[in-house]
Amino acid sequence: MTLRVLGVDPGLTRCGIGVVDVERNRRATMVAVGVVGTTPEESLDRRLLVIASAIDEWLDRYEPQVLAVERVFSQLNVSTVMGVAQASGVVIAAAARRGIPVALHTPSEVKAAVTGSGSSNKDAVTKLVTKILRLEAPPRPADAADALALAITHAWRAGSGAAVATTGPGSSSLTPAQRAWAEAEAKARRAR
């Protein structure tokens, strides 16, 4: 069984969108990636409409089973937080209209899932997303890579299928983060 996740890195200026299919063994494959952009010169209602229209198109075209959206976190710049929150609301509402579940993940959760460290920088996330998805070139800009990382994180955290084997055939294709995640899940199951 394959889980299709649409990841969204919300923002008014650049809203990253990525679709990933994740197999039971956690092998992830990029389906599509892009960035929806608006300019600060446009009115807020127009900017949100552009994002809403793009999300509607992606949801209809790729039919994800779940949306993974970056959870808004407190920053010093309140206007930036407001813009991210407004873009997030548009995305979440679009999914709700279609009955598609939405999961929220913090930036540190995404970094930890993809790189193994919650304090990794954007370059490390992009590098590991490129490797995990077996891409020839890194997704650009960083918002696109972040959207793919969100989708991967959700699929891995949701348990897209059976547990990943950490030894035996095929285990060498796992990234260090995937191996660490699988080992932690196996340890948690044993402790139950």
C-alpha positions as MATLAB code, in Angstrom:
seq = 'MTLRVLGVDPGLTRCGIGVVDVERNRRATMVAVGVVGTTPEESLDRRLLVIASAIDEWLDRYEPQVLAVERVFSQLNVSTVMGVAQASGVVIAAAARRGIPVALHTPSEVKAAVTGSGSSNKDAVTKLVTKILRLEAPPRPADAADALALAITHAWRAGSGAAVATTGPGSSSLTPAQRAWAEAEAKARRAR';
ca = [
       0.000    0.000    0.000;
       1.297    3.439   -0.926;
       0.441    6.564    1.044;
       0.186    9.793   -0.959;
       0.898   12.909    1.086;
       0.738   16.510   -0.051;
       3.103   18.646    2.012;
       2.690   22.405    2.311;
       5.222   24.919    3.612;
       2.804   27.847    3.949;
       3.679   31.446    3.237;
       2.214   34.436    1.457;
       5.251   35.229   -0.687;
       6.317   31.618   -1.319;
       4.113   28.637   -0.497;
       5.960   25.375   -1.102;
       3.885   22.403   -2.263;
       5.120   18.847   -2.706;
       3.482   15.469   -3.310;
       5.196   12.275   -2.215;
       4.206    8.615   -2.469;
       5.570    6.495    0.374;
       5.561    2.705    0.220;
       5.140    0.314    3.143;
       8.928    0.028    3.429;
       9.103    3.843    3.681;
      10.649    4.254    0.252;
       9.548    7.725   -0.799;
       9.095    8.940   -4.353;
       8.431   12.506   -5.418;
       5.306   12.904   -7.536;
       5.359   16.702   -7.948;
       6.816   19.812   -6.380;
       6.310   23.523   -6.843;
       6.016   26.921   -5.262;
       3.075   29.298   -5.416;
       4.231   32.877   -5.250;
       2.582   36.203   -4.612;
       4.028   39.677   -4.203;
       3.627   41.984   -1.222;
       2.228   44.625   -3.592;
      -0.894   42.491   -4.130;
      -3.798   42.856   -1.712;
      -4.119   40.244    1.023;
      -7.380   38.898   -0.377;
      -5.794   38.465   -3.827;
      -2.711   36.730   -2.349;
      -4.867   34.283   -0.400;
      -7.019   33.622   -3.471;
      -3.924   32.745   -5.530;
      -2.816   30.264   -2.845;
      -6.341   28.838   -2.470;
      -6.692   28.323   -6.229;
      -3.308   26.603   -6.457;
      -4.066   24.294   -3.520;
      -7.448   23.416   -5.007;
      -5.738   22.523   -8.290;
      -3.078   20.362   -6.561;
      -5.668   18.564   -4.416;
      -7.821   17.802   -7.454;
      -4.902   16.756   -9.667;
      -2.928   14.590   -7.209;
      -5.695   13.355   -4.870;
      -3.589   12.989   -1.712;
      -4.804   10.840    1.163;
      -3.562   13.366    3.705;
      -2.104   16.878    3.891;
       0.938   17.700    6.001;
       1.236   21.388    6.847;
       3.941   23.172    8.786;
       2.605   24.187   12.182;
       2.762   27.941   12.710;
       5.228   28.778   15.439;
       5.926   32.006   17.283;
       8.507   34.283   15.755;
       9.608   37.793   16.569;
       8.046   39.125   13.357;
       4.303   39.087   14.059;
       3.359   40.107   10.503;
       5.248   37.091    9.107;
       3.482   34.767   11.554;
       0.123   36.245   10.569;
       0.805   35.697    6.868;
       1.868   32.099    7.449;
      -1.207   31.504    9.612;
      -3.512   32.985    6.981;
      -1.964   30.860    4.213;
      -2.225   27.790    6.465;
      -5.900   28.460    7.072;
      -6.626   28.598    3.348;
      -4.801   25.293    2.819;
      -6.501   23.547    5.747;
      -9.943   24.747    4.639;
      -9.355   23.423    1.099;
      -8.530   19.984    2.495;
     -11.507   20.069    4.874;
     -13.891   20.793    1.982;
     -12.728   17.528    0.397;
     -12.712   15.494    3.600;
      -8.911   15.082    3.445;
      -7.274   14.807    6.878;
      -4.669   17.421    7.798;
      -1.641   16.871   10.022;
       0.446   19.691   11.455;
       4.175   19.249   12.076;
       6.618   21.698   13.645;
       9.828   22.613   11.836;
      11.912   20.778   14.449;
       9.819   17.602   14.012;
      10.435   17.740   10.264;
      14.166   18.342   10.664;
      14.462   15.479   13.151;
      12.522   13.059   10.936;
      14.463   13.830    7.772;
      17.978   14.522    9.082;
      18.015   12.914   12.519;
      18.501   16.286   14.260;
      15.818   18.819   15.153;
      18.328   21.656   14.891;
      19.479   20.991   11.323;
      19.637   23.887    8.891;
      17.725   24.247    5.609;
      20.716   23.068    3.562;
      20.847   19.785    5.508;
      17.101   19.252    5.035;
      17.382   19.910    1.292;
      20.365   17.572    0.980;
      18.589   14.697    2.765;
      15.298   15.262    0.903;
      17.268   15.013   -2.341;
      18.834   11.755   -1.177;
      15.656   10.218    0.276;
      13.713   10.937   -2.920;
      16.633    9.920   -5.165;
      16.509   13.228   -7.051;
      19.190   14.272   -9.510;
      19.096   17.881   -8.289;
      17.934   19.501   -5.060;
      14.421   20.969   -5.136;
      14.600   24.768   -5.201;
      13.792   27.084   -3.568;
      14.051   25.838    0.012;
      10.262   26.170    0.388;
       9.834   23.368   -2.180;
      12.271   21.110   -0.317;
      10.515   21.926    2.974;
       7.147   20.915    1.504;
       8.595   17.561    0.416;
      10.200   17.128    3.860;
       6.799   17.719    5.491;
       5.201   15.047    3.310;
       7.988   12.555    4.064;
       7.808   13.307    7.786;
       4.094   12.722    7.944;
       4.258    9.426    6.062;
       7.078    8.153    8.251;
       5.418    9.313   11.477;
       2.036    7.958   10.439;
       3.541    4.575    9.717;
       2.864    4.288    5.996;
       2.845    0.548    6.369;
       4.830   -2.200    7.994;
       7.910   -1.427   10.032;
      11.119   -0.945    8.132;
      13.641   -3.739    8.449;
      16.861   -2.333    9.882;
      18.893   -5.373    8.899;
      18.783   -7.732    5.968;
      18.226   -7.181    2.275;
      17.531   -3.638    1.182;
      18.377   -2.024    4.520;
      21.473   -0.346    3.088;
      19.240    1.935    1.002;
      17.853    3.577    4.151;
      19.207    6.942    5.215;
      20.655    7.262    8.736;
      17.492    9.128    9.760;
      15.274    6.342    8.396;
      17.314    3.688   10.241;
      17.193    5.669   13.503;
      13.445    6.176   13.119;
      12.812    2.484   12.421;
      14.973    1.426   15.365;
      13.134    3.807   17.711;
       9.757    2.508   16.516;
      10.855   -1.110   16.975;
      12.114   -0.330   20.497;
       8.817    1.389   21.383;
       6.824   -1.627   20.162;
       8.953   -3.991   22.251;
       8.405   -1.843   25.353;
       4.592   -2.120   25.120;
];
